[in-house]
Amino acid sequence: MFFTRRRWALRVIEKMELRSTDQLATEIVSMIIQGSKQFSEMDRQVGSDLSKQEQILMAAAALNENHSAIHRLTNEFDVSYEEAQKILMDAQNAAYELATENDFKSLLNSSWFKQ
């Protein structure tokens, strides 16, 4: 399938109830895709076999703990630190919902998704 990462990042955005054409949504999609590529590289190094969909959801869940992501949102979109954290927490919650809907058990049991 083509553009799997982008399609799943957009699914996270939809769950967050953001318009995919918003600049904020575009930035979050970019951060999620970038993060998933980092997870992909780590997966290769440790011999894990997460799908691209799972890598996207892990990246979305991890954004909330990523100070660089929070900093990017506060600088580029004139939101407070707390607002940026809330936006990224919404991404984590959206990723959890998608993982649940798609029965990604390996993700649901990970520390990123402990609710």
Steps between C-alpha positions, in 0.01 A plus 500: 500500500620847417521781751412278795671730749323809371161330488530378859633834624193660344280248681654624827420858395141403420462336842629824653219677310741731320459597137775339297551827313586700815863602533504355852372165371760504222776558756375220724482261202857593415618435857317168516649379171848614603464320832374182335808493278716519813303211651548309175877541525498388864281202405753390241783523752326287762335259257144601578232482234246772568291596199509854364154552649625400845809720460275797419285441806805463723643823361171682563489366855860602565450862390356594837836423665704669228620842615614587148147443371355719774759767422416486127132558570559785743736677258319445172137530612508744789347259749597470863706210632188358666295531180774325302511220757122461478510484119765228514309316774203503262726336240594234754134436580412482130781250446370291791149499351634390161715230660195374686277506192760308299588258781872582502567300817876558499438875516221484753729311736787749458582775747403767244137390518445444870177688568 
